[in-house]
Amino acid sequence: MSHFQLALLLGMTVALGPLALDAYLPAFPDIARGFGIPHADVGLTLSAYVAVLGLAQLVGGPLSDRYGRRRILLIGLGVFAVASVMVAQAGTLGEMIAWRIVQAMGGAFCAVSVPAIVRDQVGGQEAARLFGLIGLIMFIAPAAAPGLGALMLALGDWHWIFLVLAGYGVFLAVVLKIALFPRLAARPRTTTPVRTLVTNYLLVLRHGTTMRFVGIQVLCFSSMMLFITHASFIYQEWFGLSNGLFSLLFAANIVLMAALNLLNRPLLARFSSVVLLRVQVMVQCVALIALVGVVLLDGPIWAVAPCIIAAVGCQGGIVPNNMANALDFFPHMGGTAAALLGASQFTLAGGISALSSAFGGDALLPIAASMLACSVGAVLLVLGAPQAVAREKAAEA
């Protein structure tokens, strides 16, 4: 199977996450009115999904090592599809959150399988290139998701959005079973008993260089999740934009992500992924410093939006480079390492976004300041990353 074919199928699978996160963002005001709750409370359905999406990967990753990527991925798609239908039937915020949690469990089994499949096939710089290609393909999903949600709102109501998600989950299961699984290179399954999974996690947790990249992933993703959680509030409530304009500005983030992802691929031929990562994280921090400055000056939408787009767009280069480095030292436990990375990223980001919804979701400055604080932490970790990788490689030689 060619890298493009593999990336296309895995990119379609990874797209499940952005669709479940972003497609219903334009519906936040409608959901709030329908349930008779504040706008910020709807954000809890997103935070709960993200947090459980992380925690469930702690189970899904090792299970995929033991029982195979195919079985775990198909189970995840089935659970996701059924839960999506039930979310569409929810009559209260509590019911919606409960089924979003189940939906996240299915999504987690899918999310953790993709980086593990990549690590099964390739490693090192080649893995960074493949992750980048997967990212480029799946960027279509978050770019189109709010527009899809707005279309569903125009045709019906917010319930339609989750019915479409259920249909996409079923479609993916059929496509992957026919086109992906029969063509993957075989890999030996681990024979480690389930009761010893904690030992595998401890091996990863004790690896200082890997945990450095886990920290970078958590902080950069948290910064982006803070924006996603409050995107509807920022653009629709604070600045009063329509569903259409909101969708266009949200898509602009993804366009820049895709552009930086494309730029990252040729740069990998000249620079190591960890050096590129350091530059990209620092650029993201500069964009967020500018955002806080503009917000302090009570700047208009045309000044705020470019800062947000620049900061979020940097994820296009950060994610593939960071993921390749985080997984590079555990070729024999790709699922476990990917699970720890995903669990840390989603759980902590979900917790941070939930706290921001509870304590600072009704003003723009606390949101921008929280995004900057996460980015500063990532910069502190990434500054010494090239040296840490060099030491690790030297020790292995």
C-alpha positions in Angstrom: 0.0 0.0 0.0 1.4 3.4 -1.0 1.8 6.2 1.6 -0.8 8.3 0.0 -3.4 5.4 0.1 -2.6 4.7 3.7 -2.7 8.4 4.6 -6.0 8.8 2.8 -7.7 6.0 4.7 -6.2 6.9 8.1 -6.9 10.6 7.5 -10.6 9.8 6.9 -10.5 7.9 10.2 -8.8 10.7 12.2 -11.4 13.1 10.7 -14.0 11.5 12.9 -12.6 13.4 15.9 -12.7 16.9 14.4 -16.2 16.3 13.0 -17.5 15.3 16.4 -15.8 18.3 18.0 -16.5 21.0 15.4 -19.6 20.2 13.4 -22.0 21.2 16.1 -20.2 24.4 17.2 -22.6 26.7 15.1 -25.5 25.0 17.0 -24.4 26.1 20.5 -26.9 29.0 20.6 -29.7 26.7 19.4 -28.9 24.0 21.9 -28.7 26.5 24.7 -32.1 27.9 23.8 -33.6 24.5 23.4 -32.4 23.2 26.8 -33.0 26.6 28.4 -29.4 26.9 29.7 -26.5 29.5 29.4 -24.4 29.3 26.3 -21.3 28.4 28.3 -23.0 25.3 29.7 -23.2 23.8 26.2 -19.4 23.8 26.2 -19.5 21.1 28.9 -20.7 18.7 26.2 -17.5 19.4 24.3 -15.2 19.3 27.4 -16.7 16.0 28.5 -16.2 14.5 25.1 -12.6 15.6 24.9 -11.8 14.4 28.5 -13.2 10.9 28.0 -11.7 10.7 24.5 -8.4 10.9 26.3 -9.1 8.6 29.2 -10.5 5.8 27.1 -7.4 5.7 25.0 -5.5 4.4 28.0 -7.6 1.2 27.5 -7.9 1.3 23.7 -4.2 1.6 23.0 -3.0 -1.5 24.9 -6.0 -3.5 23.7 -5.0 -2.7 20.1 -1.5 -4.0 20.9 -2.9 -7.2 22.3 -5.9 -7.9 20.1 -5.0 -6.1 16.9 -5.8 -2.7 15.3 -8.7 -4.0 13.2 -10.8 -5.3 16.0 -10.4 -2.3 18.2 -11.0 0.2 15.4 -14.2 -1.5 14.3 -15.6 -1.8 17.8 -14.8 1.9 18.2 -16.7 2.9 15.1 -19.7 0.8 16.1 -19.9 2.4 19.5 -19.4 5.9 18.1 -22.2 5.4 15.5 -24.8 4.1 18.1 -23.9 6.9 20.6 -24.2 9.6 17.9 -27.8 8.5 17.3 -28.6 8.6 21.0 -27.0 12.1 21.3 -29.5 13.2 18.6 -32.3 11.9 20.8 -31.2 13.7 24.0 -33.8 15.9 25.6 -31.7 17.4 28.4 -28.2 18.7 28.8 -27.5 15.8 31.2 -28.6 13.2 28.6 -26.5 14.9 25.9 -23.4 14.8 28.1 -23.9 11.2 29.0 -24.2 10.0 25.4 -21.3 12.3 24.4 -19.2 10.4 26.9 -20.2 7.1 25.3 -19.5 8.6 21.9 -16.1 9.6 23.1 -15.3 6.1 24.2 -15.9 4.8 20.7 -13.9 7.8 19.2 -11.0 7.0 21.5 -10.6 3.5 20.2 -10.5 5.0 16.7 -8.1 7.8 17.6 -5.5 5.7 19.3 -5.4 3.1 16.5 -4.3 5.5 13.8 -0.8 6.6 15.2 -0.3 3.0 16.3 -0.9 1.8 12.7 1.5 4.4 11.4 4.2 3.3 13.9 3.6 -0.3 12.8 4.5 0.6 9.2 7.3 3.3 9.5 9.4 5.2 12.0 11.5 8.3 12.5 11.5 11.0 9.8 9.4 8.8 7.6 6.7 8.7 10.3 6.8 12.5 10.6 6.2 12.7 6.8 3.3 10.2 7.0 1.7 11.9 10.0 2.0 15.1 8.0 0.2 13.7 5.0 -2.5 12.2 7.2 -2.9 15.6 8.8 -3.1 17.3 5.5 -5.9 15.0 4.4 -7.9 15.1 7.6 -7.7 19.0 7.7 -10.6 18.9 5.3 -12.9 17.7 8.2 -12.4 20.6 10.7 -12.5 23.1 7.8 -15.8 21.7 6.6 -17.3 20.7 9.9 -18.8 24.1 11.0 -20.1 24.6 7.5 -21.7 21.1 7.6 -23.2 22.0 10.9 -24.6 25.3 9.5 -26.0 23.4 6.5 -27.8 21.0 8.8 -29.2 23.9 10.9 -30.5 25.4 7.7 -32.1 22.1 6.6 -33.4 21.0 10.0 -32.0 21.4 13.5 -29.0 20.4 15.6 -30.2 16.8 15.9 -29.4 16.2 12.2 -25.7 16.9 12.9 -25.3 13.9 15.1 -27.3 11.7 12.7 -24.8 12.6 10.0 -22.0 11.7 12.3 -23.5 8.3 12.9 -23.8 7.7 9.2 -20.1 8.6 8.7 -19.1 6.1 11.4 -20.9 3.3 9.6 -19.4 4.4 6.3 -15.9 4.3 7.7 -16.3 0.8 9.1 -17.3 -0.5 5.7 -14.5 1.3 3.8 -11.7 0.3 6.3 -12.8 -3.3 6.3 -12.7 -3.5 2.6 -9.8 -1.2 1.6 -7.4 -0.9 4.6 -7.2 -4.0 6.8 -6.5 -6.6 4.1 -3.6 -4.5 2.8 -1.7 -3.6 6.0 1.6 -5.3 6.6 1.3 -7.9 9.3 2.6 -7.2 12.8 3.0 -9.5 15.7 0.5 -9.0 18.5 1.9 -8.6 22.0 1.5 -11.5 24.4 1.6 -9.3 27.6 -1.3 -10.1 29.9 -3.8 -7.3 30.4 -2.9 -7.2 34.1 0.6 -6.0 33.3 -0.5 -3.0 31.2 0.4 -0.7 34.0 4.0 -1.9 33.7 4.0 -0.8 30.0 2.7 2.6 31.0 5.3 3.0 33.6 8.0 2.3 31.0 6.7 5.2 28.9 6.2 7.5 31.9 9.8 6.9 33.1 11.1 7.9 29.7 12.0 11.6 30.2 12.4 12.5 26.5 9.1 11.0 25.5 7.3 12.7 28.4 8.8 16.0 27.3 6.9 15.6 24.0 3.8 14.5 25.8 3.9 17.7 27.7 4.4 19.8 24.6 1.4 18.0 23.0 -0.8 18.6 26.0 -0.1 22.3 26.2 -0.3 23.1 22.5 -3.5 21.1 22.2 -4.9 22.7 25.3 -4.3 26.1 23.8 -6.2 25.1 20.6 -9.0 23.4 22.6 -9.6 26.6 24.6 -10.3 28.3 21.3 -12.5 25.5 20.0 -14.5 25.4 23.2 -15.2 29.2 23.1 -15.1 29.7 19.3 -18.9 30.1 19.1 -18.9 32.5 22.0 -16.0 34.6 20.6 -17.3 34.9 17.1 -21.1 34.6 17.5 -21.8 36.1 20.9 -18.9 38.5 21.5 -18.5 39.8 18.0 -22.1 38.9 16.8 -21.1 37.1 13.6 -23.6 35.0 11.6 -23.3 31.2 11.3 -21.9 31.6 7.8 -19.1 34.1 8.8 -18.3 32.0 11.9 -17.9 28.9 9.6 -15.6 30.9 7.3 -13.3 32.2 10.0 -13.2 28.8 11.6 -12.2 27.3 8.2 -9.4 29.8 7.9 -7.7 28.2 10.9 -7.7 24.9 9.0 -6.5 26.4 5.7 -3.4 27.8 7.5 -2.9 24.4 9.2 -2.9 22.7 5.9 -0.5 25.3 4.4 2.0 24.9 7.2 1.6 21.1 7.0 2.5 21.2 3.3 5.5 23.5 4.1 6.6 21.1 6.8 7.1 18.2 4.4 9.9 19.7 2.3 11.5 21.2 5.4 11.9 17.7 6.9 14.3 17.0 4.1 16.6 19.7 5.4 15.9 19.9 9.1 15.1 17.4 11.8 11.5 17.2 13.0 12.5 18.3 16.5 14.2 21.4 15.3 11.2 22.4 13.2 9.0 21.7 16.3 10.9 24.1 18.4 10.5 26.9 15.8 6.8 26.2 15.3 5.9 26.2 19.0 7.7 29.5 19.5 5.9 31.1 16.5 2.6 30.0 18.1 3.5 31.7 21.3 4.3 34.9 19.5 0.9 34.9 17.9 -0.8 34.4 21.3 1.2 37.3 22.8 -0.2 39.4 20.0 -3.7 38.1 20.7 -3.6 39.1 24.3 -2.2 42.5 23.4 -5.0 43.1 20.9 -7.7 42.0 23.4 -6.2 44.3 26.1 -6.6 47.2 23.6 -10.2 46.1 22.9 -9.4 45.4 19.3 -12.0 44.7 16.6 -12.7 41.3 15.0 -10.3 42.1 12.1 -7.4 42.4 14.6 -8.4 39.5 16.8 -9.1 36.9 14.1 -5.7 36.9 12.4 -4.0 36.3 15.8 -6.2 33.4 16.5 -5.8 32.0 13.0 -2.0 32.2 13.2 -1.9 30.5 16.6 -4.2 27.7 15.8 -2.7 27.3 12.3 0.7 26.5 13.8 -0.8 23.1 14.9 -0.4 22.0 11.2 3.4 21.7 11.8 3.5 21.1 15.5 1.3 17.9 15.6 3.1 15.7 13.1 6.6 16.6 14.3 5.7 16.2 17.9 3.9 12.9 17.5 6.8 11.4 15.5 9.2 12.3 18.2 7.0 11.1 21.0 6.5 7.7 19.5 10.0 7.1 18.1 11.4 5.5 21.2 8.8 2.8 21.6 8.5 0.8 18.3 7.4 -2.3 20.2 4.7 -0.6 22.2 3.2 1.8 19.6 -0.3 1.4 20.9 0.5 2.0 24.5 2.7 5.0 23.8 0.1 6.5 21.5 -2.6 5.9 24.1 -0.6 7.7 26.8 0.0 10.6 24.4 -3.6 10.8 23.4 -5.0 10.3 26.9 -2.8 13.0 28.3 -3.6 15.4 25.5 -7.3 15.0 25.5 -8.0 14.5 29.2 -5.9 17.5 30.4 -7.1 19.7 27.5 -10.7 18.7 28.3 -10.2 19.6 32.0 -8.6 22.9 31.2 -11.4 23.8 28.7 -14.1 22.8 31.3 -12.5 25.0 33.9 -12.4 27.9 31.5 -16.1 27.4 30.7 -17.0 27.4 34.4 -14.8 30.4 35.5 -13.9 32.5 32.4 -16.2 31.6 29.5 -18.1 34.9 29.5 -15.2 37.3 28.6 -12.5 37.3 25.9 -9.4 38.3 27.9 -9.4 35.2 30.3 -9.7 32.9 27.2 -6.8 34.6 25.4 -4.7 34.7 28.6 -5.3 31.0 29.2 -4.3 30.1 25.6 -1.0 32.1 26.1 -0.3 30.5 29.4 -0.5 27.0 27.8 1.8 28.1 25.0 4.4 29.6 27.3 4.6 26.2 29.1 5.1 24.4 25.7 7.9 26.8 24.8 9.7 26.0 28.1 9.6 22.3 27.3 10.5 22.6 23.6 13.6 24.8 24.1 15.7 21.8 25.2 14.0 19.2 23.0 16.7 18.9 20.3 19.4 18.3 22.9 17.3 15.7 24.7 16.7 13.8 21.5 20.4 13.9 20.6 21.3 12.5 24.1 18.8 9.7 23.7 20.0 8.8 20.3 23.6 8.8 21.5 22.7 6.5 24.4 21.0 4.0 22.0 24.0 3.9 19.6 
